[in-house]
């Protein structure tokens, strides 16, 4: 999926659309990418002279990638975060980096989905955690 395909799936638009492309592998892992250009709103003041992607933005990137896993279930609903758990930030993400997110569904309960996610730059793990969502009509 490219950005236009992702826009058909989730309600996010620029500047909050934070996935450039995504796909689902044979073993049901969503893999998404985002290249940090450096002109994004979230690095402008975080931090002047030393721009770093905020952790909460990394969580949002992983969350948007999770929505690709729910493509067939998401139609007619809006995905809302219901939880962010066990998140750890291990390495900084800076302008010029391409982040690769890996997300998988851990379990589901009716309209609630529980996922495990990681974000990498190259082979360095930058963030990981468990995210949960409700699909709301």
FENKAMO-V989396 format. One record per residue. RES is the residue in one small letter. SS is DSSP state (H for helix, E for strand, - for the rest). D_FIRST is the distance of its C-alpha to the first C-alpha in Angstrom with 2 decimals. Layout:
RES,SS,D_FIRST  RES,SS,D_FIRST
This chain:
x,-,0.00  x,E,3.77  x,H,6.76  x,H,7.71  x,H,5.31  x,H,6.28  x,H,9.66  x,H,10.08  x,H,10.00  x,-,12.17  x,-,15.15  x,-,14.81  x,-,15.31  x,-,16.60  x,-,18.47  x,-,17.22  x,-,13.43  x,-,13.34  x,-,9.87  x,-,8.56  x,E,5.42  x,E,5.17  x,E,5.97  x,E,9.23  x,-,12.17  x,-,15.10  x,-,17.11  x,-,14.88  x,E,13.92  x,E,10.76  x,E,10.30  x,E,9.11  x,E,10.58  x,E,12.63  x,E,15.35  x,-,18.50  x,-,20.10  x,-,23.33  x,-,23.68  x,-,21.85  x,H,24.20  x,H,24.17  x,H,25.67  x,H,28.20  x,-,30.84  x,-,29.68  x,-,31.77  x,-,33.51  x,-,34.09  x,-,32.00  x,-,28.48  x,-,26.69  x,-,23.53  x,-,25.09  x,H,24.59  x,H,23.71  x,H,20.77  x,H,19.60  x,H,19.94  x,H,17.86  x,H,14.99  x,H,15.35  x,H,15.71  x,H,12.52  x,H,10.73  x,H,13.03  x,H,11.83  x,H,8.69  x,H,11.65  x,-,13.36  x,H,10.99  x,H,13.83  x,H,16.48  x,H,15.34  x,-,15.92  x,-,19.09  x,-,19.33  x,E,18.82  x,E,18.07  x,E,20.98  x,E,21.92  x,E,25.10  x,E,25.75  x,E,25.14  x,E,27.35  x,E,28.46  x,E,26.36  x,E,27.59  x,E,26.92  x,-,28.01  x,-,27.07  x,-,26.41  x,-,23.25  x,-,24.30  x,-,23.16  x,-,21.78  x,-,20.23  x,E,16.63  x,E,16.06  x,E,14.24  x,E,14.07  x,E,14.80  x,E,15.16  x,E,16.83  x,E,18.68  x,E,22.37  x,E,23.79  x,E,23.67  x,E,26.46  x,-,26.00  x,-,23.59  x,E,23.60  x,E,21.19  x,E,22.23  x,E,19.98  x,E,20.64  x,E,18.67  x,E,19.23  x,E,18.27  x,E,19.29  x,E,20.13  x,-,20.84  x,-,22.89  x,E,24.27  x,E,23.48  x,E,23.38  x,E,22.86  x,E,22.80  x,E,23.61  x,E,23.33  x,E,21.55  x,E,22.24  x,E,20.96  x,E,22.44  x,E,20.65  x,E,23.07  x,-,23.65
